[in-house]
């Protein structure tokens, strides 16, 4: 850390002053060089103590993490500083998330990974994992049409225009069933096992149950079935959902990066 970098961080990131009496700064910092003719500024260590703590990290050129993807980097940093994670997420799930951060497709919305890791409740952690899935609901329906018509607009933009202009969107329970066809076997087995523990029946479609679980968290209508899970089962659901995210974004990575 040097004075130039610290000044830039204060200006660009609006690093706050510590909760101090403003007169402390007036009394102890400003007068130190009063009357000195060749004053060239305060030393960094005389000023930095009055601001909130700042840490600067350098991303090496050979890093597996792209230096421009701040949320991917933040996700990895959180996984390596687990005291920042509120929920008791298992080592297996954290290892799966680390693999996603290090090896996942460029198009994965890593902001949702970060938000999930910092969630204070299992339901909120699950919703953040689910959101990247619902973002691609229309892709399986629209992709062939997009190719058949040789449309030059990126697929993501094309899907957005269809929704904006004609108001079409797929039924969510049908859409998630299509995406679940891409789910790895390991994730499918987790969902099936937790489904039975969560009151689901054996012949209930897994995708339908996942959508029901989502609705149980999002809605509070009289007709919405409440699904109560133990922490260990939420943990497994989180892991399986991010496995699904990894799979579907690997498939659509090319068209998403072209958007």
Order of alpha helices (4+ residues) and beta strands (2+ residues): alpha-alpha-alpha-alpha-alpha-alpha-alpha-alpha-alpha-alpha-alpha-alpha-alpha
